[in-house]
Amino acid sequence: MAVERLHPDKLYRRCNTERLGFTTTAEVAELDSFIGQDRAVEAVRFGIRMRPKGYNLFVLGPAGTGKHSMVRRYVEEQAARAPGPNDWC
């Protein structure tokens, strides 16, 4: 198989920014879900609902993929629905 040289104009694909529907990303609403993470979301929700003592969540994945944000969101949602803890002084 022969190797062909790649012309520089084939290395870049232009995006028609007029088709995006916004001027800056500040105008774009935040997403409500984590795209492509259905299985991970269900696993986190399942883990958070475990009531017996001794259960922990171990979340693994590449840096910068939103693991902390996802776990925090679902922990906060669960905490908002749960009764408050006992008050011990």
Stockholm file with secondary structure:
# STOCKHOLM 1.0

chainA/1-89         MAVERLHPDKLYRRCNTERLGFTTTAEVAELDSFIGQDRAVEAVRFGIRMRPKGYNLFVLGPAGTGKHSMVRRYVEEQAARAPGPNDWC
#=GR chainA/1-89 SS CCCCCCCGGGSCCCCCGGGSSCSSGGGSCCCSSCTTCHHHHHHHHHHHHCCSTTCCCCCCCCTTSSHHHHHHHHHHHHHHHSCCCCCCC
#=GC SS_cons        CCCCCCCGGGSCCCCCGGGSSCSSGGGSCCCSSCTTCHHHHHHHHHHHHCCSTTCCCCCCCCTTSSHHHHHHHHHHHHHHHSCCCCCCC
//
